Amino acid sequence: MTTKSIGNGRWRGGVTFFKPKRQLRVNPGENVWPVEYFGNYKRMEWGNVTDPAWIGTAGVRTGWDWTLPSSVTPSPNGYLLLARGGRSPEQDAAQIAALETPTFKTNAAIDLWCRWKDYEPDEGQFNFTPLLENIQAAKEKGWLVGIRFITSEAERAAPLYLGNRSRNGSAGYDLTKDYTEKGSVNYDPADPTFHARYLALVDAIAQTDICQDSSVKVMYVGYASGSWGDEDIGPRIAGDDNFADTFPHVIERLNAWAAACPGNEGKMIMGGPSAHGTSLGFGMRAGFVEHYWYRLPEAASGQTINDQGYIEVNESADAFRRGLTLGDEAEEFEDNFASDYRTSRPGPRGGPEDLSAPEQGGVAKFGPLASFTYRYFMAVLRTIQMRSNKLLLNGFAILDNDHPLIPFLGLELGRNASDTPDAWCFLVETRLWATQGRPAKNWERWLYQRDAPGLTSVPDVKITQTPALPSARTWPTTEKYDYIARSAEGGKISFRLDTNFLSACTPEDDIDVTTGLTGTTGRYSPRRFRNGRPVYRSGRARIRYETVASGNQAATDILQGDGWVIVVGGQTLFGKVTDSQTPAGLTDWIVSADGGPVSIKCVKNYIVKVTFFDVVGEGSIDLTRPAGDSLGATPQQTTGDGALKTATFIVGASLGPDNDTFEVRGFDAQGQLQEIVLSFVRVIQSFS
């Protein structure tokens, strides 16, 4: 303890005791991104990325653990855009012909960036046959498709007839061009002539029924930008997300796309925020998750920060309540974005490599190449935390199969609390300009950590943020460091699971049923029956599952609160179901009985994985209830060797709606509480 006298002269306030700043347990140093944590930069083609084997046994293993049970498959609402077109239709066709089916589980899509001029070379002469053929070719290769028309760029994308000379030699409209600071040359989308021709383009697209194609999953609507891509959604001013909606031509553009995609508005994704677009059912894509602390807070995507600095996702936001598509991009991982890349043509993205040239230095966009794997790691996890449906990546991975983040990402996208295979909490912290430099902490996905009296923790494991020096630093943060773990000197950190995650039933789960009638009260195991479901009768009370001769599951049963939610053919039916209210395709569902209300609870089995820094000493870590009694898992040993490790605990059915809180505790060799340094905690449905 340190002492200090306060004041001076006769107003001296005596001696105040204060605790000196705590030394970090782990601090690799400035511009150091340990390979043992984040891997080496290594370009891998998608055909070489493989799913890791599921680790479902108890024990401690070095490194992170991103594995999921082999039965987990991608959500039909989640897509990885693993390739991108954007040249001529003929070049896109050649690219599609060369596509290989990914060797890991994902809904793989190619994002076709379509230049307007390729589909309307002369005014009013539309030809979408090459695009339709490319969509069909991708479908035959097993790939889904995203469509993004590039329209505003005057010299590479827009039809020649908007300039001074048409392709056929006749005079053009000679529209005014805007030469942007980043080099692109744009037409003004608000120009009446441009706007009229843009609406004609969208109407022509509508006639093709492209939006109705089952393999087309994303249709992008943007505006204009200083770089290639029709960014944003309309004119913009800082601090007003709905400014674009004040312009009639923006509303007309959005309405035109809604008319082009009737019944499929959910495929539409905007390049920026628009309340009108949201009201039409359009989602939003931001596009810069490489700066992984951005979009905080952001009401449109449900990203909030509470008074204690914890990042929370408002799942009542329109984006989630309406089931809108949310997307992002993490695509600038080529080595020529690095400050230590050698080229005679330096820039934010350097020119051809020249090993005899000096390093391009601070003009590069993203700092040292050694930081790229950390930026990749953070961008992937933030994408998942934001509940994204889709992510555009480079045409390659930069991590090898010893760091299987991409297969994990492919299985996590497009989930909600009721269908996710896991819930997790990343104990990360920084300070943001948006919150006047106050801490912003924890990326959480239906698993929540909160400090409380007797359960306090502090940030630990200091990592230099990227972009790092000598490049320009990232803009959202006041402190250019991340703390990717929390240390609890008291030896325990508390976590709480989301009730919706715990309550979600699957056909694999046992169920506990209480009806008020002893003949039907008990635990049932539908898994034991392949071609149907058991029937239990007592008086008028029945519990009966649908019978399907093929053995396929006709519906997914999800418990919410005290009643059933039945999902049939994509339609959700809520409430208590009796014989007279049986959904089509099902038989004899019961949720009430003469003997009293029916209570149906899943009996789920869970595995918990705790990633920690083994830097304190010999002992163990264990999972307990708040009162301190064990969850029944085998404690896992610590050695104090300094390594990053993941401990796996088999907790079975000891977690559930009535037992949603647990603690991770550290113990020394004598069984006394011992400091722990935790980074990542994940709760997985075991499906076993």
N, C-alpha and C positions, 0 to 999 in steps of 0.2 A: 504494500500500500504506500502511496506517495502523499506527502503533505505539501500544502502551499498556503502562504499567508495572503489574505485578501484585503485590499484597501491600503491606505497609507496614513501616517500621522495618527492623530487621536481617533480617526475614523476607521482604523484598521479593524477588520472584522474577525480577527482570530484565525484559527487554522481550519481549513477545509480539507477533508479527505476525498480523494478521487482515485478511480481505478484507471491505470494507464491503458492505452489502446492494446487490445489483445493481439498477440502475434499469430499470423496465419499458420495453420498446420501445413498447408501446401501452397507454394508460390514458385512456379517454374521460372519466373523472371520475365522481363520485358521482351516482347516479340519471340516468345518461345511457346510452341504448340506441340507438346510431347507426342512423339510418334506412338508411344505405348498407349496413349489415350485416344488419338484421333487418326492414326494410320499414316501411311505414306501416300503421296500423290501418285496415282497410277491409273492411267486411262484404260478402261475396260469396255469392250463392245457389249451390247446388251445380250448377245447370244452366249456370253461367257459368265454372266451373272447367274448364280444359282441360289435356290432356297436353302437356308441352313437347316440342319437337323434339329428338331424340337428337343429342348433340354427339359425334361419333365421329372427328373429325379433330384432329390435333395443333395446339396453339396455346395462348395465354394469353388468358383472358377475365376481365372484372371480375365479382366476386361468387362466390357458391356455384354449384355445378353438381350438380343433383339428377336429371339426365337418365339414362334407361336406354334400351337398344335398343328399337325399335318392336316387335320380336318378343316382348318380355317381356309376359306376361299375369299376372293375379293368381293367387296360390296358391288352390286350392280350400279350403284350411284357414284363410284369412284373410278377415275381414269388417270393414267399416266401418259402424257404426251411425250413419247420417247423419240420422235422424229419430226422434222419440220420441213415442209416444202416452201416454195416462195419464189421459184424461178418460173420458167415457161411451163405450160401444161405438159409438153413433151419431156422436159427434164424431170418434172414431178413423176411422170409415168415411169421413167427409168429408175428413179429412186424407190418407188413403190415395188417395182419388180425385184429390186435387190433386198427388200425387207426380209429379215429373218424373224421367226416367231421367238419371243423371249423365252428363256429357259427357266424363268421364275414366275410365280403366280401373280398375274396382274391383268387388268384390262388395258391393254396397250393400244394407243391411238397415235395416228400421224396428224399433225396440225398442218393443213394446207392453207398457206397464205396466198390468196388468189389476187393477182393484179387485174384491176378492172379492165385495162386495155386489152387483155387477152380474151375477154369474153364479150366485149363490145368494141371491136376495132374501128368501126365506122358508126356514126350516130344512128341508133335504132336497129342496128344489125347485131342481134345477140346470138351467141352460139355457146351453149353450156355443155355440148356433147363431150368435149374433152374432160370436163370436170366430172360429169356423171360416169364416164368410163374409168376415171381414176378412183372414184369412190367404190365402184364395183370391183376393181382390181384389188384395192386394199381389203375389201370385205373377203374376197377369195383367199387372201393371204392370212386371214384371221385377225386383221387389224381394224379397229374402230377409226373414226374420222372426226376431226374438228375442222370447221370452215371459218376462215377469217379473210374477208375481202379488204384489200388495201386500195383506198380510193383517192385520198387527198394529195398524195405525193405527185407532183406535177411532171417530173422528168422520168420517173421509173414505173409509175403505177397507173396514173389517169390516162384516159384515151387521148390520142393526139388531137382530136377535133376540138378539145377544150383549149388548146393552144392556138398558135397563129396559123397552123396548116394541118388539115386532116390527113389521114393516111392515104386517102384516095386523091390527094392533091388539091382539093377544094379549100377555100378559106375557112379557118376555124373561128372559134368565138374569141380567141385571144384574151382569155381571162387574166386578171392580174395575179402575179406570183409573189409569194412571201418567202424571202430567203432567210431561213432561220439560223440562229447562232450555232446550232449543231450540224449544219450543212444541208439539211433537207430543204427542198423547194416545194412549197405547198400552195395549192389553191385554197381559197377561203370557202369552207363548206356553207357559209351563210350567203354567198353570192347567189342571186336568184337563178341564174342559168345553171350553175353547178348544182344547186339544190334540186332543180327540176329534173335534171338528168340523173342525179343520185336516186330520186324517188322512182324514176323509170327503171333504173337498174334493179332496185329492190323488188319492184313489181314483176320484172322479168324473172328474177330468181324465184318468186312465189309460184310462177307458172310451171316450174320444173318439179315441184314437190320435193326438193332436196331436203327441206326441213323435216319431212315426214319419213325419210329413209331411216330404217331402224339402226343402221350402222353409223349414222351421223349423230354424234352425241353432243356437240357443242357448235353453236353458231354465234359468232362474235360481232358486236356492233360497237364501233369506235367513232373517232372524230378526226383529229389531226395532231401531229406532233413534230418536234424538231428532229426526231429520228424516225427510222423506218417503222411503221406499224399502226397508223391510225389510232394513236393513243387517246385516252380520256373519252368523254361522252359529249362534250360541248364546251363553250367558253367557260372559263373558271376564274374565280378570285379566291385568295386564301381565306380560310375560315368559314366558307359558305358552301356546304356540300350540295345544296340545291340551287345554286346560281344558274346552272345550265338549264334548269326547268323554266326559267323566266324567258327563254327565247323560243318563239313559236316554231322556228325551223327545226330545233332539237326535238320538240314534241312530235312534229310531223315525221321526222326520221324514225323515232321510236315506234310510233303508230304504224308506220309502213312495215317495219319488221314484225310487229305483232300480227299484222294481216298476212304476212308471208309464212308464219308458223302457227296457224290456228290449231289449238290443242297441243302444241309442242312448245309453248312459250318457255317452259322450263329449260329448254336447250339453249335459250338465248343468254348471253353473258355480255355485260357492258364493260367498256374500258374505264369507267369512272362512275361515281355515284349519281343517281337520279331517282328521286322519290316517284316520279311518274313511271320510269322504267320498272321500278320495284312493284308498283301497283299493277303493272301488266304481267307480272310474274317473271321478270328478267332477273338473273343473278348478276354478280359483279366479279371482275377480275382486276386485281391491283397490279401485280407484275414486277415487284422488286423485293422479294423475300430474301435476297442476298443480304440486304440490310435488315437483319432478322428482328430488330427491335422496333421496326416502323409499325404504323397503324395502331398505335396505343396512345390514348384511348381512341376508339372509333365506334360510334353508335351503330352505324349501318351494318357492321359485321359482328356486333355484340361484344366487342372487346372493351372491357371496363377495368378500372382500377379503384379498389375501395379505399376507405379512409386509412386503413392500416398498410396500404401499399400492395395488397395482394391483387394479382391480375385475375379477373373473373370473366367468364363468358356468360353473357345474358342470353339464355336460350329461348327467351320470349321475344327476341328481336325478330323483325320481319324475315330476315334471311333464313332463320331456323323454323319459325312458325309456319312460313309458307313453303318451306322445303326448296329454297332457291339454290341455284348452283353458285358455288364460291370457288374462285380459281386464283392461281398465282403462277409466277415464273421464277425459276432458278436456273439460269442458262449461261451465265458468264463465268465459266470455269476453265476455259482454254488457257494454256500457259502464257499466251501473249498478253493477258491482262495483268501479269505479275511484274513487280518493280525490278526483279532480278533477271528478267528475260532480256536477252541480248539481240538487238536489232539496230540497223542503221536508219530505221524509220520509226522512232519512238512515238508513243501516243497513249491515250487511255487504253486502247487495244493496239499493241504494236504490230508492225509490219512483218515481213518474212524474217525468220530467224537468221542471224548472222553472228556466229560464235566469236568472230574477230572484233565485233563491235562492243562498246561498253554496255553495261546494264542500263535499261531505259529509265530507271529511277522513279522519282516521285510523280512524273507525268502519268505513270501507269495507274489504272483505276483501282486495283485491289491489293496493293502491297506485296510482300514476299510470297513466293509460291508455297513455302512451308505452311502458310496460314490457310491455304485453300481448303484443306480437308476439314479444318475446324469450321470454316464458314459454311461448308457443305453440311456438316453435322448439325449446326445450329439452324440452317435454313430448312432442313428436312423436318426437324422436330417442331419448329415454329409453324410450319405448314400444317402439321397434324394438329397442333394445339388450336389453330384457328378454325378447325373443323372444315377444312377445304375438301372440295369434291375432286378437283383436278389440279394437276401441276405440270407445267411445261419444263422439261429438263433439256440439257444438252443431248446430243445423239450418242452419249457414252456416259458411263459412270466413272468416278475418279477414286473409288475405293475398291479394294479387292474383296474376295469372298470371306476374308477373316473379319471384315467389318460390314456385315450384311444389313446396312441401313435401308437400302433401296427395296429389297424384298419386304421388309417391315413396312415401309411406306406404302407399297402396293396393296397391302392387306388392311391398312388403317384408313385410307381415304374414303370419304363418303359415308361415314358411320354416324350413328346417334347412340345415346346411352342404352337403348334397348337392343341394338344388334352388334355392338362392338365386342370383339373377343377379349378385350382387356380395358382396364382403367389405369391411368398412371399420373405421376407427379414428378416433374423435373424441378429440383430445388435450385433454381437459377435466379440471380439478382443483378440489377444494375441501377443506374439513376438516369432519369429521363428529363429532357427539357420540358416536355409536355406537362410534367408534374412539378415544375420548378425545382428540379434536382432531387426530389424525394425518391426513396427506393421504390422500385417496381420489381415484384418477386413472384416466382413460381409460375411455370407453364403447367397447367393442370388439365387433365382430361378425365373428369368424373372421379378423381381421387384428390382430396383436398388436405393440405397441411396448414395449420394455423398455430402460432405460438399462443400460449396462455400462461397464467401464473403456475410455476412449477414445471412448465413445458416450454422453455425458452431455447432459442437457437440463434446463431449468428452466421453471416455469410462467410464462406471459406473457399479455397481453391481458386486463386486469382489468375485469370487468363486474359491476355491482351485481346481486345476486340479487333475485328476486321471490318473494313479495310484498315490496315496498320501502316505505320510509317515505313518508308518515306512517302507513301501515297496519302492523299487527303483522307482524314478520318471520317467515320460514319456520322451522319448528322443527328440522329434521334437522341443521343445520349450526352449527358454532361460529363460523366466519368468514363474514360475509354477502356474500361475493364469489365469483364464479366466475372461473377463468382458463381461457379457451377456446382456448389455443394453448400450444405449447412452443417455447422458443428454444434452439437449440444453437449456442453460441459457437464450437464446434469445427467447425461447418459440415456435420454429418451426423447423421441420425437413422435408426435401423435398424428394420425391420419384418419380421415373419414371418407367412406365410399358413398357415392351418389345412390340414393334409393332406387332410382330408375334403372341403374345398372344392376343392382342386386335383385330387383324384382322381375327382370325380364326372363321369361320362361322360353325354353327351346324344347323341341321334341325329345332331346336326349335327357332332359332333367326328370328326376323323380319328383312327385308332387305329394305334399301333405294336404289331405282334404278333411275338413270338419263340417258336417252338415247339421248337427243337432240330432241326427239319427245314428245310432251306434252301428247299424249295418253298413253304412257307407263311409264311416269315419276311418281313416287309416292312411298309410303311405302306399302309393302305387308307382309302378315302374313301367311306363309305356314302352321303354326300350326293348323289353323282352318279347315283344310281339312284332313280327315283321309285316304281315299282311293284314293289318287292322289294329284296333285298340281294344283293351278289355272293357267289359260292361259290368257294372256293379249295380244291384237293385235292392231297394228296401222300401216297401210301400210305394209311394209316388215319387220318391227321390231316386234319381238315376244319375250315374256318372258314365258317360259313354263318349268315346272318341270316334272320329270318322273312320269308316272302313273303306279302304281303297285296295282293290284287287291287285293292282300293280305293285303295291308296297311303297309307292311314292307318297310323300307328305303333301296333302292337298292344301294345307293351311299352316301358318305359324301362329302359335298361341302365346300371347304376351300378357303377363299379369301386370295390371296397373291399379294400385290402390286396392279396393275391395272387390273389383269386378274384372271380367275378362275384356280384353280387346282382341277381336278376331280380325286377322288380316287375310282377306280372300281375294286372289286375283288382283292385288294391288289396291283394293278398296278396303278401308278400315271401318269396321263396325264396332261401336262402343256400347257398353251397358250390359245389363243382365239379359241373358239369352234363355228363353224358355222354349218348349216345344213349338209354340205358336210363332216364335221369333227366330227360328233356326235359319241361319244364313244359307243361301243357295250353295249346294255342293257338300254340305255337312249334314250329319245326322245326330239327333238327340243330344244336343248340348244342354247341360243343366248348370245353373249357378244359384238356384234357390230351391228350398225344400220346405215341406209342411213343418218339419221339426225345427226350423229356424234358418237364419242366413247361412250361406255356404262360405267357408273360408278356404281358399286354395293358395298354397304357397309352394314356390319352387324349392326343391332341395338341391342346391348347386354345390359343386366342389370347386375349390379354388387353389391356385398356386400363387405364391407371392415371391417376387424377385426383388432383392434389395441390392442396389449398386452402391458401393461405399469405398472410401479410401482407407486402407488398412494401415493407419499411421500412428495409432495410439499405443498399442501394446498387446501382449498375449491375453486372450480371454475368449469371449464369444459374443455373438449378437443373437437375439431371439425376438419373437413376436409375442406380444401379450395383449390382454384386454386392459382397459384403463385402470382397473383395480390392481393389476400386476400379475394376475394368473395367466399362465401360458395359453396360447391358442392351440397347443397340442403338437406343434411342429417340433422337429429336432433342432436344438440350438446349433448354430454354425460357428466354427472356430475362427478366431482372428490371431494373427502372429505378430503384427506390427512391422511387417517388412516393407511398408511404404507403397505397395502396389494398389492399383485400381482393381476391384474385384466385384463379383456379383454372387450373392448367396441366394440359393433357391430353397424355399420352405413349402412343404406340402401341408396345407391347413384344412383340406377337406371341406366339410360343411359347417365349420366353426364361424364363418362369416355369413351374414344374411341380413334381411331387412330389420330384424330385431337386434342385430349385432354388427352395426355398420362402422364401428370405430375400433382401431387397434393402435398399438404403439410398437415402434422399433426400439429396442433397448440394447445397450451395450453393457457387458459385465467383464470385470477383470478375472484373473485366475482364482481369486478367493470368492467369487460370486457377488461382489459389490458392484454397484452401478459405475460404469466407466464411460468416458467421453466417446461419442461416435461422430463420424463425418460422413454424411449421407449425400448422394447426388441424385439418384433416380430410384423410385419405388414403383413397381408395376404389379397389379393384381390381375390374374389371368383365369378365365374359366377353363377348367382342366379338360372338359369333354371326355372324361374317362369313367 
